[in-house]
Amino acid sequence: MDLFEYQGKQYFAHYGIPVSPGDVADTVDEAVAIAERIGYPVVIKAQVQVGGRGKAGGIKLANNAEEVREHAGNILGMDIKGHTVYRVWVEKASDIKEEYYASFTLDRGKKEHLGMLSAEGGVEIESVPEDKIAKIWIDPVEGLTEEVTRAWVAEAGLDEEAVEGAVDILQKLYTCYVEGDASLAEINPLILRPDGSVHALDAKVSLDDAAAYRHEEWKDFVGLEPRDEREREAAEKGLQYVGLDGSVGIIANGAGLAMSTVDIVNQVGGAPANFLDIGGGANADRMVDALTTINNDPNVKVIFINIFGGITRCDDVANGIVTAMQRVNLDAPLVVRLDGTNAKEGHAILDAHQSDKLIKQPDMLSAAKKAVEIAGGN
């Protein structure tokens, strides 16, 4: 789960990381009220989960109520790279002496946490030369000591007056990342102010959904993101779903297979209507939920079910498909590819139900071609 900037700052503040005072607003009047409360000048920042807000005009400085009204009015409703702005974050403007970059994420290859720190912050980290980024790998058992943090800050070449503040924040950021079960905790920019203090001017936090059961407080983050209605419905059913603009509905087991299915539909000339991963061990109820969600998309002309059984048994999936067809009045035909564990038994179950509404194909490529043919291409 990716957090908006304002949620990330609230998250950081919980762990003692200093952030600018501010609040989130849904309307222009709310933005003005917040600015009046925290004092001018303020910065109005679009809350969308995409970079490039500043270049798009989604971040503006305001020195009085009139400017807040003008900027908030322009930003609310703005489209930034396909993301509509429904909220703005209004925060006290900060004087900036230097900008840095800091983050923690997981290096799966090394099975250790990766920390990145650079004296060249405020830009996309991908544009920073490799030799300007100080990296450390942290054993999860040993953790991040103050001694290691100081050596890391020295290697990154941060200003001398920023050292104490940076060491403190980096250790808190690591705690936030580990104890908070984040998969990414990033500050860009981490700023040094003229008075020598250091604090987070932006926040990017991704939480590990697999750890949600340990964090009752995460419920506060759910439902705050304006979502595609299809995605909202899928989320309520616990489905991993991303809505797209095409006409071929896709159901697969496993994120990798689901992405491959999206790719192959594109490769044979079709347009996926969604990404939907039903995960392992899919039963009839889960298949009903998946088919219902896709069936509610009026753009879907065919549904491509692509299953490779491992832990998931193809006969269970087949029974789920049959049950779902009895419960859901499907508007689009199904094209089904089953392979892997108990595929023979799965095919036997589906054989009794084949029709122009249920079409089996022997492999992934032929199934993709058939689905695209039915959908009529793009």
C-alpha positions as CSV (number, residue, x, y, z in Angstrom):
1,M,0.0,0.0,0.0
2,D,1.4,3.3,-1.1
3,L,0.8,6.3,1.1
4,F,0.1,9.8,0.0
5,E,2.7,12.4,1.0
6,Y,0.5,13.7,3.9
7,Q,0.0,10.2,5.1
8,G,3.7,9.5,4.9
9,K,4.4,12.6,6.9
10,Q,1.9,11.6,9.6
11,Y,3.7,8.2,9.5
12,F,7.1,9.8,9.9
13,A,5.9,12.1,12.7
14,H,4.7,9.0,14.6
15,Y,8.3,7.8,14.7
16,G,9.7,11.2,15.7
17,I,10.9,12.3,12.4
18,P,10.5,16.1,12.1
19,V,8.2,17.3,9.3
20,S,6.7,20.7,8.5
21,P,3.5,21.6,10.3
22,G,0.5,21.3,8.0
23,D,-2.8,19.6,7.3
24,V,-4.7,18.1,4.4
25,A,-7.6,19.9,2.7
26,D,-10.4,18.7,0.4
27,T,-11.6,22.2,-0.5
28,V,-10.3,25.7,-1.1
29,D,-12.0,27.0,2.1
30,E,-10.3,24.2,4.1
31,A,-6.9,25.1,2.6
32,V,-7.3,28.8,3.5
33,A,-8.3,27.8,7.1
34,I,-5.2,25.6,7.5
35,A,-3.0,28.4,6.1
36,E,-4.5,30.9,8.5
37,R,-3.9,28.5,11.4
38,I,-0.2,27.7,10.7
39,G,0.8,31.1,9.3
40,Y,2.2,32.3,6.0
41,P,4.0,31.7,3.8
42,V,2.6,28.2,3.0
43,V,3.1,25.6,0.3
44,I,0.1,24.1,-1.4
45,K,1.0,20.6,-2.6
46,A,-1.2,18.3,-4.8
47,Q,-1.7,14.8,-3.2
48,V,-1.3,12.3,-6.0
49,Q,0.9,9.2,-6.0
50,V,3.0,10.2,-8.9
51,G,6.2,12.2,-9.4
52,G,6.6,15.5,-11.3
53,R,4.0,17.4,-9.3
54,G,6.1,20.6,-9.3
55,K,6.7,20.6,-13.0
56,A,3.0,20.0,-13.6
57,G,2.1,23.0,-11.4
58,G,0.9,20.9,-8.5
59,I,3.1,22.6,-5.9
60,K,2.8,26.4,-5.3
61,L,3.9,28.9,-2.7
62,A,1.3,31.2,-1.2
63,N,1.9,34.3,0.9
64,N,-1.6,35.2,1.8
65,A,-5.2,33.9,1.7
66,E,-5.9,35.3,-1.7
67,E,-2.9,33.3,-3.2
68,V,-4.0,30.2,-1.3
69,R,-7.5,30.4,-2.8
70,E,-6.0,30.9,-6.3
71,H,-3.5,28.0,-6.1
72,A,-5.7,25.5,-4.2
73,G,-8.5,26.3,-6.7
74,N,-6.2,25.6,-9.6
75,I,-4.6,22.4,-8.1
76,L,-7.8,20.7,-6.8
77,G,-9.2,18.8,-9.8
78,M,-6.0,19.0,-11.7
79,D,-4.9,16.0,-13.7
80,I,-1.3,15.0,-13.1
81,K,-0.1,12.2,-15.3
82,G,-3.6,10.6,-15.3
83,H,-4.1,11.2,-11.5
84,T,-6.8,13.6,-10.5
85,V,-6.0,15.8,-7.5
86,Y,-8.7,15.4,-4.8
87,R,-6.7,16.8,-1.9
88,V,-4.0,19.2,-1.2
89,W,-1.4,19.3,1.6
90,V,-0.9,22.8,3.1
91,E,2.3,23.2,5.1
92,K,4.4,25.9,6.5
93,A,7.0,26.9,4.0
94,S,10.6,26.1,4.9
95,D,13.8,28.0,4.2
96,I,16.2,25.6,2.6
97,K,20.0,25.7,2.7
98,E,20.7,22.3,1.3
99,E,18.7,19.3,0.0
100,Y,19.6,15.6,0.5
101,Y,18.2,12.2,-0.3
102,A,17.7,9.3,2.1
103,S,15.9,6.0,1.8
104,F,15.6,2.4,3.0
105,T,14.3,-0.5,1.0
106,L,14.9,-4.2,0.7
107,D,17.7,-5.7,-1.4
108,R,16.1,-9.0,-2.1
109,G,19.2,-10.3,-3.9
110,K,21.4,-9.8,-0.8
111,K,18.6,-10.5,1.6
112,E,19.5,-7.3,3.5
113,H,18.1,-3.9,3.9
114,L,19.5,-1.2,1.6
115,G,20.1,2.3,2.7
116,M,20.8,5.1,0.2
117,L,22.0,8.6,1.1
118,S,23.1,11.4,-1.2
119,A,24.1,15.0,-0.7
120,E,22.3,15.6,-4.1
121,G,18.7,15.5,-3.1
122,G,15.6,17.2,-4.5
123,V,15.8,15.4,-7.8
124,E,14.8,12.0,-9.0
125,I,17.4,9.6,-7.5
126,E,17.8,7.9,-10.9
127,S,19.3,11.1,-12.2
128,V,21.9,11.3,-9.5
129,P,25.3,9.8,-10.5
130,E,26.1,6.5,-9.0
131,D,29.2,7.7,-7.3
132,K,27.2,10.4,-5.6
133,I,25.0,7.9,-3.7
134,A,26.4,6.3,-0.5
135,K,24.9,2.9,0.0
136,I,24.9,0.6,3.0
137,W,23.5,-2.9,3.4
138,I,22.2,-3.7,6.8
139,D,21.8,-7.1,8.3
140,P,18.2,-7.2,9.7
141,V,19.4,-9.0,12.8
142,E,22.3,-6.6,13.6
143,G,20.3,-3.5,12.7
144,L,21.7,0.0,12.1
145,T,24.0,1.3,14.8
146,E,24.8,5.0,15.4
147,E,28.5,4.3,14.6
148,V,27.6,2.9,11.2
149,T,25.1,5.7,10.6
150,R,27.8,8.4,11.3
151,A,30.2,6.7,8.9
152,W,27.5,6.5,6.3
153,V,26.7,10.3,6.6
154,A,30.4,11.1,6.4
155,E,30.7,9.0,3.2
156,A,27.8,10.8,1.6
157,G,29.5,14.1,2.2
158,L,26.6,15.9,4.0
159,D,27.4,19.3,5.4
160,E,29.1,19.3,8.8
161,E,26.3,21.2,10.5
162,A,23.7,18.6,9.2
163,V,25.5,15.6,10.7
164,E,23.8,15.4,14.0
165,G,20.3,16.0,12.6
166,A,20.9,13.6,9.8
167,V,22.2,10.8,12.0
168,D,19.1,11.2,14.3
169,I,16.6,11.2,11.4
170,L,18.3,8.3,9.6
171,Q,18.1,6.1,12.7
172,K,14.5,7.0,13.2
173,L,13.8,6.4,9.5
174,Y,15.3,3.0,9.8
175,T,13.1,2.2,12.8
176,C,10.1,3.5,10.9
177,Y,11.0,1.3,7.9
178,V,11.7,-1.9,10.0
179,E,9.2,-1.7,12.8
180,G,6.6,-0.1,10.6
181,D,6.8,-3.0,8.1
182,A,7.5,-0.6,5.2
183,S,8.9,-1.8,1.9
184,L,10.1,1.7,1.1
185,A,10.7,4.7,3.4
186,E,12.1,7.7,1.4
187,I,12.8,11.3,2.2
188,N,13.5,13.5,-0.8
189,P,14.4,16.1,0.0
190,L,15.8,15.8,3.4
191,I,16.6,19.5,4.1
192,L,19.1,21.4,6.1
193,R,17.7,24.8,7.1
194,P,19.7,28.0,7.7
195,D,19.3,27.5,11.5
196,G,21.1,24.1,11.2
197,S,18.1,21.9,11.8
198,V,17.3,19.0,9.5
199,H,13.9,17.7,8.6
200,A,11.8,15.8,6.1
201,L,10.3,18.0,3.4
202,D,8.6,15.2,1.5
203,A,7.7,11.6,2.3
204,K,7.3,8.5,0.2
205,V,6.2,5.4,2.1
206,S,5.1,2.0,0.8
207,L,3.8,-0.5,3.4
208,D,4.1,-4.2,3.0
209,D,0.5,-5.5,2.6
210,A,1.5,-8.9,3.8
211,A,2.1,-7.3,7.3
212,A,-1.3,-5.6,7.5
213,Y,-2.5,-8.0,10.1
214,R,0.1,-6.6,12.5
215,H,-1.1,-3.0,12.1
216,E,-4.6,-2.2,13.1
217,E,-3.7,1.5,12.5
218,W,-3.3,0.9,8.8
219,K,-7.1,0.9,8.4
220,D,-6.8,4.7,8.7
221,F,-5.0,4.7,5.4
222,V,-7.4,2.5,3.6
223,G,-10.3,4.1,1.7
224,L,-8.7,7.5,1.7
225,E,-7.4,7.1,-1.9
226,P,-10.0,8.0,-4.5
227,R,-10.0,4.9,-6.7
228,D,-11.4,3.5,-9.8
229,E,-14.8,2.1,-8.9
230,R,-13.7,-1.3,-10.2
231,E,-10.6,-1.2,-8.0
232,R,-12.7,-0.1,-5.0
233,E,-15.0,-3.1,-5.5
234,A,-12.1,-5.5,-6.0
235,A,-10.3,-4.2,-2.9
236,E,-13.4,-4.8,-0.8
237,K,-13.3,-8.4,-1.9
238,G,-9.6,-8.7,-1.2
239,L,-8.6,-9.1,-4.8
240,Q,-5.4,-7.9,-6.3
241,Y,-6.9,-5.8,-9.2
242,V,-5.7,-3.0,-11.4
243,G,-8.2,-1.5,-13.8
244,L,-7.1,-0.8,-17.4
245,D,-8.8,0.5,-20.5
246,G,-9.1,-2.5,-22.8
247,S,-11.8,-5.1,-23.5
248,V,-10.2,-8.4,-22.5
249,G,-10.8,-9.2,-18.8
250,I,-8.0,-11.2,-17.3
251,I,-7.9,-13.6,-14.3
252,A,-4.7,-15.4,-13.4
253,N,-3.2,-17.0,-10.4
254,G,0.0,-15.3,-9.3
255,A,1.2,-11.8,-10.0
256,G,3.9,-13.0,-12.4
257,L,1.4,-15.0,-14.5
258,A,-1.1,-12.2,-14.4
259,M,1.5,-9.7,-15.7
260,S,2.6,-12.2,-18.4
261,T,-1.1,-12.6,-19.4
262,V,-1.5,-8.8,-19.8
263,D,1.7,-8.8,-21.9
264,I,0.7,-11.6,-24.2
265,V,-2.8,-10.1,-24.8
266,N,-1.1,-7.0,-25.9
267,Q,1.4,-8.9,-28.0
268,V,-1.4,-10.6,-30.0
269,G,-3.1,-7.3,-30.7
270,G,-5.6,-7.1,-27.8
271,A,-6.1,-4.6,-25.0
272,P,-6.4,-5.9,-21.4
273,A,-9.2,-4.5,-19.3
274,N,-7.5,-5.3,-16.1
275,F,-4.9,-7.1,-14.1
276,L,-6.4,-9.5,-11.6
277,D,-4.5,-12.0,-9.5
278,I,-6.7,-14.5,-7.6
279,G,-3.6,-15.9,-5.8
280,G,-3.0,-19.5,-4.8
281,G,-5.7,-21.9,-3.6
282,A,-8.5,-20.2,-5.4
283,N,-11.9,-21.6,-4.5
284,A,-15.4,-21.2,-5.9
285,D,-16.1,-18.1,-3.8
286,R,-12.9,-16.4,-4.9
287,M,-13.6,-17.2,-8.6
288,V,-17.2,-15.8,-8.2
289,D,-15.8,-12.6,-6.7
290,A,-13.3,-12.3,-9.5
291,L,-15.8,-12.9,-12.3
292,T,-18.4,-10.6,-10.7
293,T,-15.8,-7.8,-10.5
294,I,-14.8,-8.2,-14.2
295,N,-18.4,-8.7,-15.3
296,N,-19.3,-5.3,-13.9
297,D,-16.9,-3.6,-16.3
298,P,-19.1,-2.7,-19.3
299,N,-16.0,-2.6,-21.6
300,V,-15.2,-6.2,-21.2
301,K,-16.1,-8.3,-24.2
302,V,-14.3,-11.6,-23.2
303,I,-12.8,-12.9,-20.0
304,F,-9.4,-14.8,-20.3
305,I,-8.8,-17.2,-17.3
306,N,-5.2,-18.2,-17.3
307,I,-4.3,-20.8,-14.6
308,F,-1.0,-22.6,-14.1
309,G,-1.6,-25.0,-11.1
310,G,1.2,-25.4,-8.5
311,I,-0.2,-25.2,-5.0
312,T,-3.4,-24.2,-6.8
313,R,-5.2,-27.3,-8.2
314,C,-6.7,-27.0,-11.6
315,D,-9.7,-29.2,-10.6
316,D,-10.5,-26.8,-7.8
317,V,-10.3,-23.9,-10.2
318,A,-12.5,-25.7,-12.7
319,N,-15.1,-26.3,-10.0
320,G,-14.9,-22.7,-9.1
321,I,-15.4,-21.6,-12.7
322,V,-18.5,-23.9,-13.0
323,T,-19.9,-22.7,-9.7
324,A,-19.3,-19.1,-10.7
325,M,-21.0,-19.5,-14.0
326,Q,-24.1,-20.8,-12.1
327,R,-24.0,-17.8,-9.7
328,V,-23.1,-15.0,-12.0
329,N,-25.0,-14.0,-15.1
330,L,-21.9,-13.4,-17.3
331,D,-22.2,-10.9,-20.1
332,A,-18.9,-12.0,-21.7
333,P,-17.7,-15.5,-22.7
334,L,-14.9,-17.2,-20.9
335,V,-11.7,-18.4,-22.6
336,V,-9.9,-20.8,-20.2
337,R,-6.4,-22.2,-20.2
338,L,-5.6,-24.7,-17.5
339,D,-2.2,-26.3,-17.0
340,G,-0.2,-27.8,-14.1
341,T,-1.4,-29.6,-11.0
342,N,-4.5,-31.7,-11.7
343,A,-4.9,-30.1,-15.1
344,K,-6.4,-33.4,-16.6
345,E,-9.0,-33.5,-13.9
346,G,-9.8,-29.8,-14.4
347,H,-10.3,-30.2,-18.1
348,A,-12.6,-33.1,-17.5
349,I,-14.8,-30.9,-15.2
350,L,-14.9,-28.1,-17.8
351,D,-15.6,-30.5,-20.7
352,A,-19.1,-31.1,-19.5
353,H,-19.8,-27.4,-19.6
354,Q,-18.2,-26.3,-22.9
355,S,-20.3,-23.9,-24.9
356,D,-20.0,-20.6,-26.7
357,K,-19.8,-19.1,-23.2
358,L,-17.0,-21.4,-22.0
359,I,-14.1,-22.0,-24.5
360,K,-11.1,-24.1,-23.5
361,Q,-7.7,-23.6,-25.2
362,P,-4.6,-25.9,-24.8
363,D,-2.0,-23.2,-24.1
364,M,-1.5,-19.6,-23.1
365,L,-0.8,-18.2,-26.6
366,S,-3.7,-19.9,-28.3
367,A,-6.0,-18.8,-25.4
368,A,-4.8,-15.2,-25.8
369,K,-5.4,-15.2,-29.5
370,K,-8.8,-16.7,-29.1
371,A,-9.8,-14.1,-26.4
372,V,-8.5,-11.2,-28.6
373,E,-10.4,-12.6,-31.6
374,I,-13.6,-12.7,-29.6
375,A,-13.0,-9.2,-28.3
376,G,-12.4,-8.0,-31.9
377,G,-8.8,-6.8,-31.2
378,N,-8.4,-3.3,-29.7
